[in-house]
Amino acid sequence: MLVLGFTGGFELIFEERHGYSDVFLHDAACVLVEDGKIVCAIEEERLNRIKHTNKFPLESLRFCLNSYGVQLQDVDLIAFYSSMEYAKTWLKLLFLKNAQLTTIEPITFFQNLFRRGLGCEIDPDKFYFVPHHYAHAISAFAFSGYESSLITTFDGRGENSSGMIFEGKGTMLKQITDIPISKSLGSFYVDIISFLGYRQFDEYKVMGLAPYGNPKKYRDLLQTFYTLLPNGDYEIHQNRIISLFDLGIPRRKGEPFTQTHKDIAASLQEALENIVFHVIQHQKQETNYKNLCLTGGVAHNCTLNGKILRSGMFENVFVQPAAHDAGCALGAAFYAYYQVNPMANKPSKLEHVYWGTDIGSCSSILNQLMQWQDFITFEKLDNVPEQTAKLLANGSVVGWVQGRSEFGPRALGNRSIIADPRPEENKSRINKMIKKREGYRPFAPSVLEEDVHDFFEVPDNQKQLPFMIFVVNVLEEKRNLLGAVTHVDGTARIQTVSRKTNERYWNLIDSFKKLTGVPILLNTSFNNNAEPIVDSVEDAIVCFLTTGLDYTVVGDYLIAKKDVSWWNYMSLRLFLPLHISLHQVKKFDSDEKLENYFYIKNSYEKESQVEVSAEIFHILTLANSDKTIESLLNQYGDTKEGKAKDIIHEFIELWSQRLIILRP
């Protein structure tokens, strides 16, 4: 039986949103399951290049079908991560906002959407609607390896709940508790981080900022924002959060952090932990389960996960690596499968998430590299792990692209930036020159699972932590040695690496160990701050060329940069991404003169617009052809060297922001 699970929004990539917030229906994804086994899975953002995309997952649908060699008509069930009733509520709201919408019936709507996107008809009986938190819950429990477990789904919101608590037995879920939206821990966290200059999807940044603060400083204040009640219950007093203004004017994005900001982050992290521990301690006492599964967006708080792991409250703790809404594609598929096949066996414990795009054969990689030979040099390595390890040991920061891409928000050794974990300056260098992000942000260590106890404090019965989802203590005597991956509080967000599941990455770390005595690498996702993690070879080359990386290894090939001038970019072709549109408006300036303004806008954020020069705007109107930039400049009529140079530099900046595409 083939089951397709999907999450995401209701519009195609070039269509504007209608009637709902930018932050709803985010993290689109698609998963294909055959007879209870995942055959491919990918987040839409990896393909459409929009972070946390809220678009219909058309490209990931195509990927799953094409990579497995099937047609949509071959699929037996198509599962969506919402109940039928809630989907209908959404469509009613959209109907009032979008004059082009012709139905409020979910099945009819999705038939039309699939027809517009894929050009095919779908039997209405194939659609299966799975309540949001049930999709979350089964996505964790099904892959935990536990026969029975307590399951929590703490989230921002999903349908009319912010979370649920379940008992899991076999392949069945029994709901224990519904957590209403008024008690949303996700919203609680987001509401408070807005005072720190952050918003939704920035929660993990504040988790990294918290160790720089003192939770005692504002503990009493934060405790007025919630009340712990008997029987594991609690209340959130959202109306009191505004009192944070008493501490000063909130930080704006890009402004420096003060100690007040750091102390708020620390106090917030402690408050979240207090509430979650209050809930799960009660449920542990009531159910006496020895196993715990965590999922929902709050389960990406790796510090919280680590403290639960270390508490010893449960013998075993499993966190779904894709705990955010993309993981609901996985959950929807498996929930539907188990409803139709209640006697089916659960899969064994999840060992890896390498279900995405494969970089292809050596010849395919070589063909793509040759297209960029005006900008890069490349050579095929005889011993990829050994020769790359030497570069790392000598101080290079390297992009690493191998095999199939990871499903979920973490780069786990197939789409990674890697470096020596020892020099503390590697942390600031990568944050500034490559990731282009805040300097306090920590990096994770990838460690050979055989050596994990020599460097980190992990439970004896759970030394395999392969998904970078738990923060653990670094052994005190190793903290100075691991300067680039040890956070200010002596912790690290760990990934153990198994030879069984990722032999090439294991061999790379082992080669580094033989050179340095350290079986660990610094590992962070291969992307800059404007884009999702790279997926394709082209994505990797573009990120390499627009960041401060020293080298990139793709498959067996080592890639370095050529020293090029602005003139080399004249040979590239110019394209606009499908989600970008061009706008020219007349509006009054500060002198009350009516002036022309030119800007780029995307189709997924209502407030997004990036102003561009008149020259750039008019050249962009000529994009998406086979003509080079030089030809477009000739067509536009401005080929003076000084002006052309300025235009190229503006294009390079837009390219770095991923607002345009440049290709050979």
N, C-alpha and C positions, 0 to 999 in steps of 0.2 A: 504494500500500500504506500503510495506517494502522498505526502502531506506538505503543503506549503503554508508556512506561517509568515505573517507580515505585520509591520507596524508603520506608523507615519501619518502624514496629512492627506488632505483631499484634493490638492492641486498638483498639476504637472509642473515641471521645474520653471517654465517660463511664465506661469500664471501668477497673478497677484493673489494675496490672501484676502478672504472675505469673511468678516464677521467674528473673528476670534483672535486672541492674543498671539503674538509671535512665539510665545514660549509654550503653547499647547501643541500636542500631537508631534512632539519633537522626537529625535533619535529614530528616524525611519530605518527599517532593516527588513531583510528577507532571509528565511531559513528553509531549506528543503530536507525533508526527512523521508527515508525509505525504510519501511518495516521497523520503525523505532530506532533507526540509526541516522545520525546527521551526515549528509553527504556533501553539503556546502552551505555556507552561511556568510553573510557580509552585511555591513552597515552601509546604508545609502550614501552617507557622507564620504566614504572612501572613493566612491565613483563619481558623484556629482560635485564633490569638492566643496560642499557647504557644511561647516561645522554644526553638529546637532541638527541636521536638516529636518525641517517640518514638511517636506514635500512628499508626495506619493512615491513609494520606492520603486520607480519604474526600472532604473538601471540595475538595482540589486535583484529584481525579479528576472530580468533578462539574463543576468549573470548566472543565477541559480539554474535556470532552464538550459542555457547554452552550455555551461560547464559540465552539466550532467547528461547532456544530449537528449533532452526530452522536450515535448511541447506542452503548453499549458493544458491542452485537452487530455494529456496523459495523467495529470494530477487528479487524485481522488477526492481530496479535501483541501479547501483554501480557508485558513483560519485567521481571523482578525482579533486583535487584543482589546475587544470591547464587547459588552453585552449588546444584544440587538436593541434593547430599550434605550440604552444610552446613545448608541449610534443614531437612533432615530431622533433623539433630543437634539443632538448636534446638527443634524440635517434640517430640522425645523428652524433652528437659529440661523443657519446658513441661507435657508430659503428666503428669510426676511431681508438678508443683506445682498444676495446675489441674484440678480434678475435672470441670469442664464440657467439657474438651477430649475429642473423640471420635475423633480420627485423628492419626496421625503422618506421613501422606502429604502432602507439600507441595501438590500440585495439588488434592487433595480439600479440604485446609484452606483454600486461597485461594478455591476455588469457594464454600465455605461463607461465608467472610468477605465476598466480593463480594455474595453473596446477602443476607446480613444488612445490609450497608451500602447497597447500591443496588437490592436487590430484583429481581435478574435472574440468569438462568442463563448460564454461560459454557462454551463448548466446551473441554474439557480440553486439546485439541491446540493451543490458542492460547497457552498459557503457555510462556514461555521463560526459563530460568534462566541468568544470566550471572555468572561468578565476580567477586567484589568488585573486585579490582585490575585485571581486564580492563575492567570498566566504567569505573573511574577513568581507565585509560590511553587508551581510545578517546575518552573525553569531551574529552581534551586534544588528542590527535593529529588527530582528525577535523576539528577547527576551527582548527588551527594554520596552515593554508595551506602546509604542507611536504609534499613528496612522500615524503621519508624523514626519520627523526629518531630520536635517542635519547630514551627516555621513562622518567621516574622516577615512582613512586607512593609516596612516603614518607608514612606514616600512623601512627595509634595502633595499630589492628589492624583487619583485615578478613578474616573467616574464620580460617584458621590461619597467616596471614602479617601482618607489619606493613608490608610494602611489596614491590614488585617493580620490576625494571628490564627494559625491553623495547626491541627494535628495531621501528620502524614503517615499513612500506613500502606505499604505495598505501592500501588499506583493511585491511591485514593486520597482526597483531601477532605477534612472535616473542619469547617470554620468554627473557631472558638469566639473570636472577638472582632468586631468592626470598629475601626478607629475613625471617627467623623472628621470632616475637613477642618472643623474648628480646633482640632487637636493635632493639626498637621505639623510634624517635626521638620519636614522639608521647608515648609513655608516659614516656620519659626526661625530657622537658620537663615533663610534668604532675607527675611525682613530685617534681621539684625545686621547682616553683612552689608546691606545697603548703606549703613552708616560708615562703613569702611571703604566706600567707593567701589563696591562689587555688586554683582547681580546674579541672577540664576545662571548656573553652569560655572560659576566662580567659587563654589563652595570648597572645592579641594584646595584652592589657594589659601583660604583662611585657615583650613586645617594645618597647612604648612607654616602659617604665620603664628599660630597659637603658641608654640613652644618658646617664642621670643618674649611672651608676656607672662604676667603673674595672675593666675586665676583668682587669688585672694582679693585683688584690688577692687573688683566690681562684683564679687560673689554675691554680696547682699542685694545689690541692685538687680542682678540677673535673676535672683530667686524671687523677686516680685513679679517676674514675667510668667511664672508658672507655679502651679500648686500640685504637689504629690498627694493623691487621695488613696483611701484604702482599696484593697483588692487589685493592686497594680494599675489603678486608674490615675489620671492626671488631667489638669486643665491648663490651657495656654491663655494668658491674658494679653492678647494682641494689642489692645488699646493702651497698654502701659509702655510698650516699646518706644513710643514717641519721647519718653522721658530721657532717652539717650542724648537728646539735644542739650540736657543740663550739663553734659560733659564737654560741650563745645560744638562748633559747627562741624557737621559730618565731612569726612574726607571726600574729595572728588577724585575721579580716576586720573592717574598720572601724578597726583600730588604725593609728597613724601609721607612716609609712615612715622607717626609719633609713638611714644611709649603708651599713650592712651589707647591708640588703635590696637597695639599689640596686646594690651591688657584686656580690652574688650574681646578680642579674638580668643584669648585664653579662657576668659570667663564663660564665653559662649560654648566653647568646646566642652568645658566641664559641665555646663548646664545640660547639654545634649546627652552626655554620658550618664548623668544622674537620672534623667528621665528614662532612658532606654534600660538601664540596669534595674530601675524600679519596676518596670513592666516585666522584663524577662525573669527577674528573681521570683516574682509572684507566680508567673506561668510555670516556672520550673517546680515550685512547691506544689502547685495544683496538679500538674500532669506527671511529674517525676520522670520526664524524658531525660536521657543521658546525651542525646544528640540535639544540636541546634543548627537550623539553616537560616541564613540571613539573605534577604534580597530587597528590592526596591531601592530608589535612589540614595537613601540615607546609608545603605549598606556599602556605598563607596567611601564612607568615612573610615579610612584604614586605621586611623588611630583608635577609634572606638572598637573596631573589629579586633585589633591587637589586645586591647584591654580585656575584652570578653574572653579571648583565647587564653590569656595569661591568668584570668581569674580562677580557673579550675571549676567554674560553676557547672560546665558541661564537659563530658569526657571528650567529645568531638564537636568541632565547629566547622561548617562549610559555608562559604560565601560565594554566591553565583558571580563569576568574573564579569559578566555583563548584567550587573544588578540594575542598571538603568533601563529605560523603556525599550531600548533595542533588544534586550534580553526577553522581552515579552513576545517577540516573534518566535523565539525558541519555545517559550512556554505555551503559546497559543497552539503551535503545531503539535506538541506532545500532549497537551490537555485534550485536544480534539482526537488524537490517535488513541489515547487511553479510553475515551468515552465510547469509541467505536469498537475498541479491542480491550475490554476490561481485564482479560486474562493475560495480556501481553506482559513480558518481562521488562523490568526497568533496565536501562543500560548500566554498565559498571561505572564506578566512580570516575568523574571527569578527569582526564589526564592532560588534555591540551585543547586549544581553541584555534588551531591552524586549519581553518575551513575556507579561507578566502581565495583571492586571486593568486595564481601561480605565476612566477616571473618568466617561466618558459624555458626553452632549451638554450644551450650555449649559442647556437646559430641565431636564434631569435634575439637574444640579448645583444650579440655582436652587431646585427643589422641595425638595431636601435642606437647603439653607441656610435656607429659610423655616421649616422645622420648628424651627430653633434660634434664631429671631429674638428670643426673650426674653433670649438670652445674647450674641448677636453682632450686629454691623452688617455690611453688605456692599454693595459697589457693583461694577458691571461696568466694567472699564477699557477705554479706547479703544486704548491701546498698552501691552500688558502688559509686555513687556521694558523699555521705556523708563521707565515709571512705577515699576516695581519696582526698577530700577537706582537711581533717585533716592532711594527709601527706604533702600536699602542704603548708598549713598554718604553719607547723612545719619545713619548709625549704627544703623539698625534691623536686628534679626535676624528673618528671615522664613522661614516654612514654605512650601515650593514643591512643589505637586502637579500633575502634568501627565501626560497620555497614559497609556501602559501601564506598569505597575510593572516593576521590574527583577527578573530571576532571579538569585539569589545573595545574598551577605551585604552587598553594598555598595549605597548609594544613589548613583546616577550621574546625577542631574539630573532625575529624575521623581518621587522621593519623598524630597526633601532638605530640610534646614535650611541656609540660606545666609546669608552675612554678608560684610562688608568684610574682606579678608584682611590689611589693613595694621595696625590697632591691636592691639597685643599683649594688651590687656585684653579683647578679644573672646574670646580663648581661655578665660580664667578665668570670664568672665561666662557663656558658653554651657555650660561644664562644670558650673558651680554652679547656675545658675538654670533651665536648660532640660534638659540631659542628666542632671543630678543624679548626677554621677560624679566620679571622682578628678581632682584639679586638674592633675596632670601630663600627662593624656592629650592627645595631639596631634590636630590637625584637618588634613584634606587640602585641597589646592588643586585646583580645576578651572580649567584654563588652555586658552585657544584653541590648537588644535594649530599654527596658523600662527605663534604667538608663543612656543612652548615654549623654543626655543633662547636667547631673550633673558632667560630667568629661571632655567633649570634645565640641568644637565648630563645630556644624554641622547645615546645613540649616534646618529650621523648616519643610519644605516640603519634605525633603529627609533625614530623620533620620535613614532609613534602608540602611546600607552600609555593606552588608554581605560578600563581596568577598575580603577584604583586598587589595583594589585597589586604595584607596584614602588616601593621607596623610592629616591630619587635625591638627588643633592646640589643644593641651591639655590646659584646663583652667589653668590660671597662678597659682591659689591657690591650684591646684592639682598636679603640676609638681613634687614637692619634694616627695609627697606621692607615686607617680608612678615612682620611680627611675629607675626601670628595663626596662620600656617600653617607657619612654619619651626620645626622641632624644635630642641631644645637643642644637638644635634650638627650643625646646619646642613643637615639633610635634610628631605625632605617626601615623603609618599606621594601620588604625582601621579596626576591624571586629565586626559588630554588630551580636548578636546571638539571633535567634528567637526560641521560644518554639515550634512553629508550624513546623519548618523545621529540627530542631535537638534537640529533647527533652532531650536526655541524656546529651548532652554537656551543654544545658541550665541549667539542674538540677545540674550539677557539679559546674557551676559558681555560681548559686544561693546558693548552700550549702557553698561555699567559702565565699559568701557575708554574710551569717548568722553567720559565725565564725569570720569574720574580719571586716565587714562593707564595704568591697570593692567588687563590682559586676564585677570584671575584673580578667582575668588570662593572664599571659604571654603565648603566643602561637607562636611556630615556627615549621617548618616541621620536621618530624621524619626521620632523616637520618644523616649520617656524610658527610664530604666534598667530599667523593669519589663516592657517589652513588645517585641515584634518591630517592625520597620519598618512604618509605617502602609501600608495597602493601599487602603482605600476612602475615600470622602469622609467618612463618619462617623468612621472611625479618625482622620483628620486633624483634624476638629473637636474630638474628645475630647482628643487630644494637645495641641492648641492651647489649650484651656480649662484644662488641668491642668499647664501649664508656663509659663515666663516669656517665651514668644515674643511679639514685638511685633505681628506681622501674619502672616497666612497667605494665600497666593495659590493658589486652586484653579481650574484652567482660566483663564477670563477674569475671575474674581471676586476682589477684594481683601476680606479679612475682618479685622475688628477686634473687640475685646472690649467688651462693655458693662460698666459698673460695676454689679454686681448684689449683692444681699444674700443672706443665707442663706435668706430666705423664697422667693426665686425657685426654689430647688431643690425646693420642695414640689410644684411642678407637674410634675416629672419622674416617669417610671415606672421601676420597679426590677426588674432581672432578674439572675438568677444565670447565669454562663457554664456550658456543658454539662460542663466539667471540674471544677466546684466542687461540693462537698457540705458539708452542715451537720452538726455533731456536738455532742452534749451528753453529758457524762460526769460521774460522781461520782468524786472522788479526794481523798486526804488532803492537807491543807495542812501548813505547817511546824509548826502547833500540834496536828497529828494530829486535826484536825476534818475530817469528811467534807463536802466542799463541791461545789457544781455548777460545772462549767467549760464554757464555750461556745467553740467554735472553728470556723474554716473550713479545709477541707482540699481539696487538688487530687488528681487521679487519676493524676498522672504522677511525683510525687516522694514516696517513702515517708515521708520525714521532715518533710514540709511541714505546718505548721498555724499559723494566725494566730488568736490569741485575740480575741474580741469581747465586748462587753457583753451582758448578758442582754436588754436592750431591743432592741439591734440584731439579736441572734439570732432573737428571736421575730418581729420584723418581717420578717426575711429568709425566714422560713417561709411568709410570705404573698406572696412575690415571684412574678414571672413571670405577672402578670395585666395587665389593661388599667387597673388602678387607679393613681392617682398616689400619691406618697409621703404627701401630705396625707391621702388616703383611707385609706391603710394605717395611719397614725398614729391616725386616728379609730377604725378597726377595732380597733387594739391597745388604745386607750383612754387614750393619754397625749398630750394636745394642749397641755399647759402650755407657754408660750412658751420659758421657759428650758430645759426638758427637750427640747423639739422642736429648739431651736437646737443643743444638744449632739449630738443624734442626727444632724442634717444634717451637722455637721462630721465626725462619725465616718464617715458615708457618703461624704463627699467624699474623705477619706483612703483609704478602701477602693477608691474609684473611681480615684484616682491610682495605686494599686498594681495596678489592673486585676483586682481580685478580685470586683467587681460591675460591672454595666452600668447606666448611667443613660441614659434616652432621653426625648425629648419625647413 
